[in-house]
Each structure stands twice: as structure tokens, then as C-alpha cells.
């Protein structure tokens, strides 16, 4: 039973600021250091100062990235750059983007609302990936300093006939309050909806649904930790106090604009790697095909490689493999009947995941990595863009790359529905939810009105 409610969102003052594109950014965890600096230079009020502040020499308990974010947040409210809605609202967004490969533009719709935070065993809000304490500690420090949530959790729900979005249809016929484009070619629109009858329809429609977390696992668990901290301080006097809720971007699993991209594995260095012995070892489990690069740059081979990998993946688990300074790439195709060798500790639904086949047979048995190594960011990195992944190996920045097909939505639902979790970076839901459209300010004494 998902409890969904409107809220008094805090937004940039879009009646004063015409160029909203200069104020937003992607989620903090996909922003590189170079991009962070670029967002800093774009505008003095860019959201990057709230979600990913710069560290300084001499940072202390009273002057650090979190306290500086809190100072910015308070100052922007005081000077009118940020304004809070006087009435509870739902926020509907439409993101138009080019999926590439000559396909027509797509639109993904989402509803930004508050969702009551659930305990793990409730089965209402379902994660599908592991989380790590360092990331949660970082976000909790920001939560505590600012008493606000700056980025939405990306949640998915099932609605085969789009009844929830259709209920918003009449309101969406009017001009949006925000409408701007970004340099990447995406267009972003946002409508602020204030209608008690609509709130009731959306709340009732979501009541019997589960919500799958697509992105923001660390932030969701952080919101639960923050809630528990606030309960200890203020007491669990009402189930509807503001800290009992988290801001989510809710999108229909059947939305035509929702895509899952692959999450390729880049490896910095495998000590003592010998290609011949490696291929012999993993040949127990995989049929290995060699495909020459034909004298062209590896980046020019990208389209052909993706096509071959996708075609093979329709029948069985398959990976592309490329190492630095090689004149060919290879296609690994899982042999029939070998999944049983993955181990008795895995649930059958997990054995169907390409990422776990890669982990058990290739990384652990083939290359000798431990389970702890697989979470070491000094060894493994992740890239959703195939050409970028290949280029980084070609340049020598990484020694090798394993290319994957995207995880299927049915697998995500099955894993989450069985209360299981996937390895980190098993999915890359695309497009990412933009940060900076709406903020959730948390007043511990405020009661959220659930329709």
C-alpha cells in the first residue's frame, strides 16, 4: 500500500528566471569532477552547490561542503531565488529526448510527489541493488545540514492503461510552468497541479501498488535513516509528519519513454593477465568467437558490435570483450546447461542475470577476483555508452572492457519481487531524473495531508 501525497514544493523562482537550463544538473552521483566545475561556472545559483559542493583545504566540522550547502539553501530562500508553494501540489514532468539510431524522439512522463517511507519488510517500496555505507553517510550529512531533499528518488509503478497519467490529462492541456531545453538536446517541461479531486484520484490509484526503485537506492535508504533520527528526536507522534515521507519521481513501467541502458564493466588492470590461458579457462562455460576489427578504429566498429551482441543476447547470455592493443574483439556466449555451476547460494532468478553470469564465471573463476574486489572502484568502473567504453580501452586508460546487453525489465521486477538484490550498477535507467526542478523542505512539525 503505497501512500502518495502532494506537497508544498520549493522551486526556483521561474517567474523571475527565464533561463532555467542554467540552474539544473544530473543527479550528483553521475557528475564527474570536470562536469562539477562546469556547473559551478554556469550560474552562481546552479543546484550543484547544494548537491555536490566543492571540498576545500582546511574544511572543518563547522565549515565544509554540507554547511556551505545549507548556507546557500537558506540564502537562496531569503533572497527569493527559491520560493515555496503556498498550496500542496503535484508536479508533472515531461522529458523529450532523442534515443539515437535514427529512432523518433521519445517522451518520458513522471509525477513528483511525496511517498511515505517504508520499512524493508513491508514489500511496498522495492529496491533491486545493493547499497554502500560511505554513500549513505555522505547523503545523511547533507540531509542533516539542510533539512531538505534536493533530488527525487526515481520510482516505477505498473499501470498498463496509464490511468494515473490520464487523470492529469486536462491539467496538462495548459501551458507548463517550466519549459526549457538543455545542450544535450533534451527538452524539459513541468506542470504544477493543484486539485484536491486529482490528488484523491492519484492517491487512490497508487494505494494498491508497489514502487520499484529505479535509481536512488542510497538516497532512499538515507531518507529512512533520517526519518529514524527524527523519530528519536521528535517522537513518532503522527504517521504523517513530514520526515515520514520522501520525494519521488514516479514513472509508469510501461511508459514508452523509459529505457534501460547497459552498464559495461571497465577494468583498470588485471595483474599477470594472459589472454591465452584466460580464454582456455572461461572456455569451459562460454563459446568464444573472434571478430577482427578489420583495420578500422574500434569506435567505428561500435554499431556492428552492438548489433551482434544484441542479436546473440536474444538467445542466451552474451558479452563482448576487448583489450587494449588487440586487433579483434570477442563474443562470449554462455553454453547450455552451465548456469547450475554458478553456485547453490543464488536464487534461480539471480542466475538469469547477465551481470551475475559475468561476475561468477568470468570475474571470479576466470580472472580470480574476490567478491570484495568486485565493489572496488579502484579496479572496476562502469560506462553505459558503448563507444565511450571502447574508446577508454583503446586509449589505454583501462586494460579491458566487458560489454553487456541491458538488463530486462522483467528480470528487475522478478528480482525485486522476490526481495532480492542485484550487484551494483546492474541497471542504468535512462534518462536520468533531472535535479533542480523541485525541492522538498522538511519541517519536523509539518503534517502532510494525505488525500
Helices and strands as residue ranges (DSSP letters): E 4-5, E 10-12, G 20-22, G 28-30, H 33-42, H 48-51, H 65-78, E 82-84, E 90-97, E 106-116, G 120-122, E 125-126, H 133-146, E 148-149, E 153-157, H 163-167, G 171-173, E 178-181, E 187-193, H 196-207, E 211-215, H 217-234, G 242-244, E 245-252, E 259-261, E 264-267, H 275-282, E 286-292, G 298-301, H 302-313, E 318-323, E 328-334, G 339-342, H 348-351, H 354-357, I 358-366, G 373-375, E 380-383, H 386-394, E 400-403, H 409-417, E 428-430, E 440-441
